[in-house]
């Protein structure tokens, strides 16, 4: 079989079906541990990247292909209408031509080798497993498409996707509000921990399956790349995690990353600086699979001096987002991977290539650090930047970004801890340790997870224990005096006598302790009500906690009635335990799932079994690390919601589910001898 694979690869290379090999896969070692997590070794970083790609393809080739097809503008050919947004966005924002024009200049030669090694691994896997190829005409994939994919993803994450949706739905005032992407992170200094070590919690909230689900890997080379952490399908480096010297977590921040300009238009001209200017027009061809047939769609994209133009029935709007102007994000992560000290890590941050993400950091020297990293326009403070902004005046056309030294940051605060749960950067440590600063577009709002973390950390007067961190991380409550209690206050003031038909569920809510434990018998009413409200308002649940006007009685009562009807129809009663109806489900395994939306133990449910009313967790808490740092090195503890493989036939498809449900971690190590000693399998990609 090995011989046939090598011969097959050589023939495909000669036929031009994929790029000719530059790396010999026989030089690469993949070690699978008892949970199937790949530990990859290559002498060079490029070889290690090849091994990462190949191992990830073994576990999830489908989603790697989907992300690379999006980078090619070919996703809709494979999956239909759901892929059109991505195919359109990469052309709309001009990311395809941006990368093609700047790749050689913007991406350093050493990182280009890493990208080329990674993409060779993907193409080699495709050549050896043609039955798994989704779209044969898309092959070969290229290194440029890795950069196109990361730039597209981050542009959409950093406001671009929300802006398109806001214009289409005519809710532009919501463009700066949170979406369902969240995270928790915590760093505690040695002066504050009971064992004298620095601690770091890495707890990102993403979908737990699909194109943006975390994949855990350990990458090691003789060129100094040695890191354990998480990445998305098609990622050529670790995005969050730890190396032997330091670690970092990311949480999403919600600054106003770019601007939507309302244009004054006459036909194919728009008013700018007192003159009517012609739009630049580009015609693009998209292809979408409909009922098994590939259909071509032609669209015209208009451009103003601000950027690409998107319209709804009321007006035309131009979008200007820094994320669509920089292609170096994945290289910055690679530099962060290889940093050996805070100084080297900060040097990587000074690339300022990531358009968003808070960073929470700890290292073996005992340093902790927070930065609200971002690419945000440096806006004139005398102007009104409420969205949409005036597209006729050149005063609003920014060309500079908030500089590094003005970004919110705290280094070794006296309070001894830093936390980020997507809340405002003004409250990320204890009292008296706050960052002070401002610029237009900065995130100002708080909501529940940050409130709970802040309250519980402030309540610890002495040293923080490991058990304290676990308790805070897995807290399942809404703060009694926080944003949830404020915006849902009308719910808990409802009069049973006024609404006798729902008096029983009103009483349940008044008895509720605001927690989402698996045995809680009041939480199901709240969980199902939350889902009804989200669907009715067509907004992320977090928005309901931070909207200026609290929910009213009339907002709530119809949905509480619908909640009761649903429960009686599905369960025959309103008295059920949360864990009986909210589950972690994959393959043949099902576990009770604790948590609720936007509590620290974040759990985002979706109705899975409509007949029996079973809700399946699809997002919220995902891949986690909880690490200790000292002069002796790093102690790494991690867990994934399901397992290392996305293939149902694999024993690692769901073998971490029980740990995850029980709020436990597995131990990871950088010790290669120990890794080999306990290996489930050791091989190279041609075996």
N, C-alpha and C positions, 0 to 999 in steps of 0.2 A: 504493500500500500504506500509506504514511504517513497519507493522508487517511482511508482506511478504518479504520485503528487508532484515530484520534482520534474519529471518529464513533461507532465501536463502544464506546469507553470512555464517551462522553457518554451513549449510550443505556443502558448498564449502570448508570451513575450514577443516571439518572432512574428506572430500575426498582428501585433500591435494592439491587442485587446487590453492589456494593462502595462504599466510602466516596467521597464526592465529592472531587475533587482540590482541594488547597490549594496545590500546587507545580506550576509549569509546567515540565515535563521539557525543554522547548526551551532552558531556561537552564542545563542541566547538560551537562558535557562528560565523556565517557568516552574515555580513550586506552588502547589496547591496545599493549603493547610487543611485542618480537619473540618473547617466550615467552607472549604472551596475558595477562599479568598486567594487571589493570585499574588505571589511575591515574585517579582520579575527582576532578573539580573542580566545586564549586558555590560560588556567592557566599556563601551561608549554610551553617552546619553542617547544617541540615535538608535543604537541597538536596543537599549532599554525601552525606548518609545515604540519600536517595532514590536517588542514583546508585550507591552501594554495593549497595543492595538489588537494583537492576535488573541491574547487572553480575553479581552473584552468582547471580541467578535465571537469567541467560543460561547460566551455567556449571553450575549445580547446583540447579535449581528443585525437583527431587524431594526432596532431603534438607532443603531449607528448609521445604517443605510438611510433611514428616514431623515435624520439630521443632515446628512451629506446631500441627499436629494433636495432638501430645502435650500441648501447652499448653492445647488445647481439651478434652482428655479424649476425643479421637476417633481416636487412632492405631490402636486395635485394629479399628476399622471398615475401615481401609485395608489393614493388613498382617496382621491375624489375631491369634493368641494372643501373638505376640512383643510386641505393643503393649499388652497388658493391664497389665503391671507399671506402665507410665507413666501409663496412664489411671487406674489404681487409686491410684497414689502421689500424684497431684496432688489427689485428693479425700481420701485417707487423711490426709495431712499438712495438709490444709486450705489449700493454697496458692492454690487458685482463689478462695476467699472472702477470704483474707488480702489478695491483690492488689486485688481489687475494693473492699475496704473502705479500703485505705491508699494507693492509687495517687496520688490528688490531693494528699495531705498529705506522703507520703514522697518522691515523685519531684519534683525541682525543675522549674519551668516551662520553663527553657531546654532541659533534657534531654527533657522531654515533647515539645517541638517536633522534636527529633532522632528520637525514637521514631515520631512521627506521620509524619515525612518518610520514614523507612525503610519503615514498613508501607504507606504509599501506593505506594511503589515496588514492593513485592511484589504488592499488589492490582492495580495497573496492569498489571504483567507478566501476571498471571493473566487479566485481562480481554482482553488482546491475544493470549494463547496458550491459549485454552480447551481445546484438545486435550491440553494437558499437565497440566490440573487433575486431581488424584487423587480428590478428594471435593468435588463441586460444592456440596453443602449446607453445607460448612464455611466458605464464603466469605460475607461478607468477613472477613479476618483483622483484628485490632485491635492497637493499641499495647499494651494491657494484656496481650495474649497473648505479646508479646515478654518482658515482665517475668515472667509466669507461667512461661514456658519456661526462662528463665535461673535463676529461683529453684528450679524443679523439678530442673534438671540439677545445680546446685551442692548442693542438699540430698542428692541421691543420691550425688554425688561425695564429700561430706563426711560419710560414715558412714551416711546414712539407707538407702541401697540395700543396703549390706553388712549393716546391722542386720536388715533384713527377711529377707535370705537366711539369715543366721545363725540367726534364730529358726525359720524354716521348716525348716532342715536340722539344727536342734538342736546348733549348734556356736558358741554365743554367746561362748565364750572366745576365738574367733578374730576378733571384730568389730574389734579395733584393729590387725589385721595388714595388711600391704600387699596391694594388688590389682595388676593388670597395668598400671595407669597409673603411669608413671614419667617421668623427665626428667633431663637434665644441664644445668648452667649454670655459667659461670665468668666472673668479673670480675677483671681484672688492672690494678693501679694504674700510672700513668706512671712512678713510681719503680722499678718492677720490669720494665717492658717495654724491649726493646732499641731501640725507636724513640721512646720518651718519650711515647707516647699511651696512653690508657686503652682496654682491650679488653673486649669482652663477647661471650660465647657464649650464644646462645639455642637450646636443643635439646630440644624437648618430645617426649615419647613418647606417642603416641595411635594409635588405629587409623588406617591411611593411606587408608582409604575409609570412606564412610558418614556418619552423622549427627554424628560427633564427630571428623571429619578436618579438619585445618587448611586454610584457604583464605587465600591471600596477596592483599593489596590495599594500595593507596596511596590515602589519603583526604586531600583538600586543600580548604580553604575560605578565604575572606577574613576569617573570624572566628578564625583562629589554629589551626585543626585541620590538621595536616600530619604524617602518621604513616604508616609502612610496617610491616606486620606480619601476624600471623595471627589468624583468628577462626573460629568454628564456623558452620555454616549456621544462619541466624536470628539471628546476632550483629549488633547495630547499631553496634558500635565495635570497635576492635582490642583483642585480649586480651593479646597480648605482641608486642614489637617495639621500634621506635625512632622518635622524632621527630628534629627537627634539633638538639635540645639534649641528649637523654638517651635511654636505652633500658633495658629491663628484661626479664628472663626469669622464668618461673614453673617451679617443680617442685612435685610433690605432697608434702605432709607427712602424717604418719600419727599425729597426736595423737588421743586419744580425744575426738572432737568433741562427742559427746553421750552419753546414758546409756540403757541398757535396764533397766527396773525390773521385777522379778518381783513379781507381785501375788498376794495371798491373796484368793480369790474364793469367794463363795457365790451361785450363780445370777447375778443381774444386780446384785450388790453386791460391793464390794471393801473390804478393811480398810485404813483410813488414820488414823493418829493416834488409835488406840483406838476408832474408830467405823466402823460399816459404812455405806458411802456408795453411792448409786446411780450406776451408769454413765450418762453421757449417750449417747444412741444417735442415730445419723444413718443414714438409709437412702439408698443411692446406686444409680443405675442405670447399668450399663456395657453397651456394645454391642460385639460382636466378630464379625468375619467368619469363618464356618466353612463351607468348601466352597462359597464364593460367596454364602452367605446371611447376612444380618445377624441375629444372635441377641441378645436382651436378657438381661442377667444382673443380678439384684438382690442387693446385699450390704448387710449392716448393719455399720457401723463404730462401735465402742464407744470412749468417751473417759473417762479418769480425770483427776484433777487434774494428772497428769504430762504427759499428752498422749494421742495415739491409741494404741489397744490392738491388738496382733497376737498371735495364739495359734498354738501347735502342739499336738500330741497330749498333751504333758506339762503345759503350764501356759499362763497368760495373761501377756503382757508389755506394758508401756507404754513408748513411745519419747518422748524429749525431746531434740531437736536444734536448736541455735540457727539453723542454716541455713534452717530452715522458718519462722523468725520475722522475717526481714529481707528486704526486696525490692529493696534499693538496689545490688546487686552490679554490674549493668551500668553504672550511673551512676558508680560508683567507677572502673571501667576508663576511662570517658570522661574523667573528671577527670585520671587518670594520662596519658591520651593528650595532653592539652593542657598539661601542666606544662612549664615552661620552665627550671626549676632544681630542685635537690634540695629546697629549702624548699617549693616548690609541689607537688612530687611527694609529699613527706612529708605535706603538708596533705591530699592526696587519700587517703593511707594511713590518716590519722586518722579518716576516715569509718568505718573498721573494718567495712565492709559485705561483704567477701569471707569466706566461712566457712572457707576453707583456702587454701593455696599459700604456699610459700616464694617470696621475691622476691630476685633478684640483679640489681644495678643498676650502671650506669656513666654518666658524663656528660662533656660537653666541658670542664668545669672540672677534670677529673681525679679526681672523687670516685668511690669505689666503696662499695657498701652491700649488706648482707644483712639480711633480716628473715624470721622464720618467722611469716608472717601467718596469722591464724586467728580464729575465734570459738569459744572453748573455755570451758566453765563454770568459774567460780571456785569450786572445791570446797573443802570443809572438810578440812584436812590431817590431822585426827584420826580421820577415818572411813575405812572400807574401801571403795574404789571399784572393786574387781574386778567385772567384768561377769558376771551381772546384779547390780544393786545392790538393796538392800532397798526395796521399794515401800510398806512399811507405815509407815515413819518419816518425818515431815516434815523431819528433819535432812538428808535427802538431796535435798530439793527445792530446787535452786539457782535463783536468779533474776538473778544477775549473771555477767558474763563476765570473763575475765582481761583486765585493762586494758592499754592500748597500751604503757605504760612497762615492763610486766613481760614483754612478748613478747621472745623471743630476737632480738637485733639486734647488728650490728657495723657501724661506720661508719669507713672509712679505717683499717683495722687496720695496725699496724706491719709485719706480715708481707707486705703488699702484694698479697694475693690473697684471693678468696673463691670458694668452690665449693659447689654443692649438687647431689647426685645422689640425692635422697630419703633420704639418711642422716640420722642424728640431728643436731640443731642444735649439739651439743657439739663437733663436729669439722667445721667449715666453713672453717677457715683454718689457718695454720701453728702450730707449737708455741709456746705462750706467748700466743697471740692468741685463745684460746678464750672463748666466752661462758660465764658462770657464773650459774646461776639454776635455779629448779625450781618446778613446780606439779603437782598430781596430774593425770595423764592426758597428760603430755608424752611425746613420742616418745623412746625410749631406744635403739632398735636401729640397727645399721649393716648394710649388706651391700655386695655386690661393687663396684658402680660407684663409690660414694663411697670405698671402700678403694683402688681403683686410682688415682683422681684424687689422693687424699691422698698416697699413696706416691710417685707420679711428680712431683708438684709439690714435695714436700719434698726430693726428690733433686736439684733444680736449685739449685745454690749461687749462681749469679750472676744475670744478667738472663735473663728468659724470652723466647724467640724466638717468632715467629709459627709457625715449624715445630714448636716444642715444643707449642704449643696444638693444632695439627692432629694431631700424634702422639698426644697424650693423648685428644683427642676421639674419634679413630678407633681407639683401642686395642681389641683384640678378645680380651682375655685375662681369665681369672679370676686374682685375686691368689693367689700361691703360699702365703701364710700368712694368708689371710683367711677369711671366713665360708664360702665355697664349699669351700675345701680342708678346713676343719674338719668341716662337715656331710656331705661326700662322702668323707671319709678312708677309710672302709671299702671304697669302690670301688677305691681304688688299692692296697689291701693284699690283695686277693683272691688266693688261691693257685691257680695254673693246674693243679697236680697234683690238687687237691681237686675241681676242676670241669673235667675234660678236654674236655667237650663245648663249652665256651665259652672254652677256653684261648687261642684266637687273638684274640678280642676283649678278653680281659683283658690280653694282652700289648700290644695296640694302646693301651689306656688307660694302661698304665704308661709307654709311650713318648710319650704325648701331652704337648705343651708347654702345654696349657691355653689354646690360642688357637683362634680361629675364622676364619682366613684362607681365602680361596676355594680355595687349592691344598692345604690341610691334609687329609691322608688318615686322620687319627685322629679329627678332630672330628665326622665324621658319626655315629660310634658314640655319642659323648656327646650330640649333638643329638637323635638318635632316642630314646635312653634317657631324656633329659629329658622328651620329649613323653609317653612311656609313663608315667613317674612322675607327671607333672602330671595326667594323665587318671585314674590309679589313686587318687591322693590327693584329687582334686577340689579342688585349691587352686592359687593362682597359684604359679609357679615360685619367686618370691622367698621365699615362705613356707618352702620346703624348705631355704633357706640360713640362715634365722634361727630355725627351730624349736629349742626348748631341747635336745631329744635328737637327736644326729646320726643319720643314716640308718644302719641296720644291714645286715650281710651278708644277712640273710633278707629285708630290705626290697628289696635291690638285685638279687640273683641272678635271681629269676624274671623281672624286667623286662629284665635283660641278655640272658637267653635269648630273650625275645620280640623284643628288638632284633635279635639275630643272625638269627632266623627271618625277620623282616621284610626284612632286607637281602639274605639269600640268595634269598628269594622274588622280590623286586623287581629286584635288580641282579645276582644270580648270584654275588656276591662281597661280602666285607666291606671290600674295599679300593677305595674310591671317593673322589674329591675332593669337599669340601664344596660348592664352587660348581657341581658337576655335578648335584647333587640339591636344593640350596637356591637358589631363584631369585627375582629381581624380575620379575614377569610382569604385563603389562597390554596388552590388545589384541594386536597382532602383534609385540610386543617382549618379549624375555626376556634377562635378564642374570644372570650369576653373582652371588650375594648373600653377602657376608661377614658376620661377626658371629654372635652367639649370644644367647640370653636373658640379660639382666642383665649384659652386658659393656658398656663405654662405647659401642661400635658396636652398639647394641642391635638385635637382629633376632628378631622373634617369628614363627615359621613355622606354617603350617597345611597339612596334607596336601591337595594340590590335584589331582594326577593319581594316583589310587589304583592304577591299572594299572601305571604305571612308577615309582611311589614318588617323585614330584616334590613338593617342599615349596615353597609360595609364601609370601613375606613378607607379613604382613597388619598388622603393628604394630611397635612399637619406634621407631627413629629416624624422625622425620617431618620437618615443616617446620623448617628451621634458618636462623638468622642468625649471622654472625660479623662484628662491627663494630669500627671504630676511632674513638675520640673525641679531639678536640683543639680548640684555639682556632680552627682552620681549618674545623671542622665535623665531619660524620660521614661515614665511608666505610662503605657497607653492602654486604655480600655475603650472598646467600641461595640456598637451593635447596629444592625440594619433591620428594617421592619420585616423583611421576608427572608432573603438569603442572597448569596453571591450570583446566582444564575437566574436568568429570565426564561429558562427552558423547563417546561413542566415535567419532563422526564428526568431531570437532574435531581439527585438527592439534596442539592443545595438550593432548590427552588423555594423552600419555605422552612429551612432548618434553623433559622434564627428567630422565628415568630414567637416561640414560647418564651425565649429570653426577653424579647421586646415587650411582650404582653405583661411579663412579670417585672418589668422595669429593672432588668439586670444587664450586665455587660460581659463580653468575652475579653480575654487578655490578648493583646497584640505585642509583638516584639520586633526590634531591629536586629537582634542577634541571629546572624545567618546560620551559625552552627545549630542553634536551637530550632530554627525554622526547618532546616534539613532533617534534623533528628525526628521531628514530629510530623513530617510531611505526609500527606495522603498520596501525593503523586509528584514526581520530578521528571520533567521532560523538556524537549525543545520543540519549536513549532513545526518541524518537518517530521516528527515522529507520529 
